[in-house]
Amino acid sequence: MLGRRERRDRATEAFNRLRTVLNRALGAAAGARERAEVRKRQLEFEREVQRVGLGAAALDPELAEKLADPAFAQVWARINAERDESYVEWRAEGLGAVRELVAAEAWGPAGAHWEHWLGAIGQDPGVRSPRLWRIGSAQVEHASPADGFPLAVPLLDQGNLRLNSVPEARAAVDSIVETLLLRLLSTFTPGLVRLHLWDIGHLTGPLPNLHPLTAGGLLVVHDPTRLDDLLGLLAGHIRKVHANALRASGRTTLREACEVAGRRVEPWRVAVLFGNGERLADEQYRELNRVARTGPDAGVHLILVDMPVSASSPLETVSFTDAERATASITGPGIVVRADPPMPPGIVSRAAAAIRDDVVVRRGRPRSFVDLLPDELGRGSSREELRTVIGFDEGEPVEVVLGDATPHALVAGPSGSGKTNFLYAMLGGFAARYPPDELELYLLDFKEGVSFAGLTPGRKDPSWLPQARLVGVNVNTDREFGLALLRYLTRELARRAEAAKRQEVTKLAELRDAEPEARWPRIVAVIDEFQALFGSRDQITQQAAALLEDVARRGRSQGIHLVLASQDIAGIEAFWGKPAVYDQCTLRIAMPKAKRVLTDDNYAPVSLPRWHAVINHDSGVPHGNEVAHVPDASSRGTFDELQQRLWREQAGAVPRLFDGAHQPDLASAPEFAHPSGPLLGQVIAVEDSAATLRVEPAPGRNLAVLGTAQNDALSILDSLALSLGKIHRGENCEFHLWCAVASLNEHVALVQHALEDMGHRVHPRFDSVIPDFPDNGVPQFVFFYAVDAAHPVLEVKEGFGPSGLDRLRALLKNGPANHVHTFGWWRGVGRLKDTLGFAGTDDVGAWVALDVQGAELNALAAGQIVDWSPRPHRAIFFDRSTHSRPDVLIPFDTTTALHPEES
């Protein structure tokens, strides 16, 4: 029994101990929970105090009631103690640092009191901007006013500003905006800051004291019902800055691009939008946020008043709680913000008018060609691009750029719209900036006239444009010359591409870095009325279209740029289905009333005044428009004076002038002084060269001149004879001149005398007897004038011997091997075939055709299709031993060469 009781007592004792431990644990848990709940309430109280601010919390009745709770009173005491301790530290160290920071970063009008700057005209060139802009003052809640500090926010090149108001604070908000805008305008040279105002509730626009700025183009008040237009304008400007200034400079922000350029390349745009606190429609809201997000890097900034916007953009916010007090995101809730007192309205209006008047004076001075030129000539590098001022928009320079981003240009404008003047302004600006080692110009004008002829030496003005390498004028009937230019550019492309491949680079800038000693200038080819190249459905059109497309596509990377100008590009059928040319011509210039050069929805040229142009570097879309007034660049005393100055300072090789209305003089031809072969005429090609004939002891080395154009036929024969006379001196050759037409005897006598004056033996014949030509060891040259006129006599046989025609055929067949070469003139292809007989065409290995249709020449061109349309003073030359395709020639004027004594 005792053992059982003892065990029960021990169990009871253990149970009591367990109960005691559990009670203690439950009591501790309850206490911990109570303490946790108190702590949670204290933290929530502290968070609420921090949210509204210590000063506001002291005035809040609900929070004041909570202070009766000892737990909250303890937190309140601690916060105040910490505040007092922090404020002492802030007052000793932070206050001065903030004041010093604002003074350093908000220099000039950005931070000074208005009395120090209002009414003065800004002089800063805008390369960089103050980082901070004063909008008012601030102080710690319940602190002494003496401990206040200026409140400044980042804006230009930094971010945007949002102002949230209450009804009684609208005057303070307007004061902040007005003062801030005048700080911007008064810091920089007038024109570097452009303002846009939009107010959802005011038809006349807010901030009336600033309205004098509208007359100077510095302020635009937008229709409250057309917010879409304003947002589209800002978005378009952002795209334009990225497409032009940023892409061209390789920088990511406009601020960096301006620092590299050493000047403000684009004005700042500041848009002030007054809302009503309601969120915009979805599409407008998205567009507003896009502008807020991407604008600061492109120099576009927003000041939003009661306009909800997302927090994803660089944005500082000032929120008013009553008529005077506000909080700012840059300082936090514990700081009370107050707007600076408004400036006197009369002084504000006068200051705005003074800025407007300064802009008007600056822009009011008539702009001239000189304003397009740099201070120093020939200092530019074309490594990255070509850039020049082309005109002015309200006094601000507008540039054209040819480079990797905008490789080619289309220029369009009807007759009299100023297209030629624009081209001269552009060429003058380029030539003034880039020396000949940086820029080469190839200029071609397909319309009748001599627009570019003055760029080469003339009788009255011996100067020339040093950058010009080729000038072609009056080529409206010589489409082959345009084709020759495109072939030349294609060859130059291949040469540059090979060099780039050799250096393992892809762009001209990289090639120039890889080969610093080599000469790799940028090339600009200007083709005025270029659509003339595609005027017919023929091989020239097909070849020109293919070549132009190739140059347009590959020229971008090799520094070869096209400027294609036209009165109307609407009907160029050659480009249907070939978008490469238009797509690559991202620079579009539209003169007044121009059609189709911009996009179909871009109507800017319709209302354009004279002497103005739309400059668009974005393929003609409306947001890329820049309207420029282009000064007079073609009158006396403009381009010509620049050319003479450049010629004196930089002149090198004389550019080649090709004048389609001028027949080249044989005596003046460079090849005539020391000919490498007998000359036929001037080749229509980029190089100034003459066509030569291979004369060697080989079968077929005879020539036929075909056509009824007598003067041109005689010119070709004369050029052959006189140049052969230059090649062979003295007695080492003989000439035989046959003429069966009495009317030509006098001309043949002139040729005879000219050859005899050179010391040659000349045998004239005025009959149709074909003698034997024994090999006497020297070349013999037989010139037969009007062969077909002698046919009736040549066909007559005397007895059983060969006829004269048989002897002529034998001469053509066997003569060249015995150093006897015949150069004859037939007045038609059929007459030549009659002379040669069956299978005799191989005996005339070369021919020059005048007024003969191409279809008649196919049988003489080794199976090729000859696409040739005859025209005065032009010929087509084909030598089956050297040519893959015929050359077009201009017969020489041989008057001076035949009458040297008269010259």
Salt bridges, closest charged atoms under 4 A:
GLU6 OE2 - ARG10 NH1 2.84
GLU13 OE2 - ARG17 NH1 3.11
GLU37 OE2 - ARG33 NE 3.21
GLU44 OE2 - LYS40 NZ 2.67
GLU46 OE1 - ARG78 NH2 2.78
GLU48 OE2 - ARG51 NH2 2.60
ASP69 OD2 - ARG41 NH2 2.47
GLU82 OE2 - ARG78 NH1 3.22
ASP84 OD1 - ARG83 NE 3.05
GLU105 OE2 - ARG131 NH1 3.91
GLU141 OE2 - ARG325 NH2 3.70
ASP147 OD2 - ARG91 NE 2.72
ASP157 OD1 - ARG264 NH2 3.96
ASP174 OD1 - ARG170 NE 3.12
ASP199 OD2 - ARG170 NH2 3.75
ASP199 OD2 - HIS202 ND1 2.70
ASP229 OD2 - ARG226 NH2 2.51
GLU259 OE2 - ARG255 NH1 3.36
GLU266 OE1 - HIS237 NE2 3.90
GLU266 OE2 - LYS240 NZ 3.65
GLU266 OE1 - ARG269 NH1 3.47
ASP282 OD1 - ARG279 NH1 3.07
GLU283 OE1 - ARG286 NH2 2.99
GLU283 OE2 - ARG290 NH2 3.29
GLU287 OE1 - ARG290 NH2 2.44
ASP322 OD2 - ARG325 NE 3.96
ASP340 OD2 - ARG134 NE 2.88
ASP340 OD2 - ARG183 NH2 3.93
ASP357 OD1 - ARG356 NH2 2.97
ASP358 OD2 - ARG362 NE 2.46
ASP371 OD1 - ARG365 NH2 3.27
ASP371 OD1 - ARG367 NH1 3.99
GLU376 OE1 - ARG379 NE 3.51
GLU384 OE2 - ARG383 NH1 1.95
GLU385 OE2 - ARG387 NE 2.94
GLU394 OE1 - ARG363 NH1 3.30
GLU399 OE2 - ARG263 NH2 3.05
GLU399 OE1 - ARG387 NH1 2.65
ASP404 OD2 - LYS507 NZ 3.84
ASP437 OD1 - ARG519 NE 2.93
GLU438 OE1 - ARG512 NH2 2.72
GLU440 OE2 - ARG519 NH1 2.66
ASP445 OD2 - LYS447 NZ 3.15
ASP478 OD1 - ARG871 NH2 3.26
ASP478 OD2 - ARG874 NH2 2.67
GLU480 OE1 - ARG871 NH2 2.50
GLU492 OE2 - ARG495 NH2 2.86
GLU492 OE2 - ARG496 NE 2.81
ASP513 OD2 - ARG383 NH2 2.35
GLU515 OE2 - ARG502 NH2 2.85
ASP528 OD1 - LYS419 NZ 2.85
ASP528 OD2 - LYS447 NZ 2.71
GLU529 OE2 - LYS419 NZ 3.19
ASP538 OD2 - ARG479 NH1 2.85
GLU549 OE1 - LYS578 NZ 3.61
ASP550 OD1 - ARG553 NH2 3.10
ASP550 OD1 - ARG554 NE 2.82
GLU573 OE1 - ARG537 NH2 2.33
ASP618 OD2 - HIS623 NE2 2.59
GLU626 OE2 - LYS240 NZ 3.57
GLU649 OE2 - ARG645 NE 3.33
GLU687 OE2 - ARG491 NH2 3.49
GLU696 OE2 - ARG694 NH2 2.40
ASP712 OD1 - HIS873 ND1 3.06
ASP718 OD2 - HIS747 NE2 2.67
GLU731 OE1 - ARG761 NE 2.96
GLU734 OE1 - HIS736 NE2 3.76
GLU734 OE2 - ARG761 NH1 3.07
GLU734 OE1 - HIS763 NE2 3.46
GLU756 OE1 - HIS753 ND1 3.73
ASP767 OD1 - ARG765 NE 3.34
ASP772 OD1 - ARG807 NH2 2.62
ASP788 OD2 - ARG827 NE 3.04
ASP788 OD2 - ARG831 NH1 3.08
GLU795 OE2 - HIS791 ND1 3.84
ASP842 OD1 - ARG880 NH1 3.01
ASP843 OD1 - LYS813 NZ 3.97
ASP879 OD1 - ARG701 NH2 2.84
ASP887 OD2 - HIS883 NE2 3.22
GLU901 OE2 - HIS899 ND1 3.75
GLU902 OE2 - HIS899 ND1 3.74
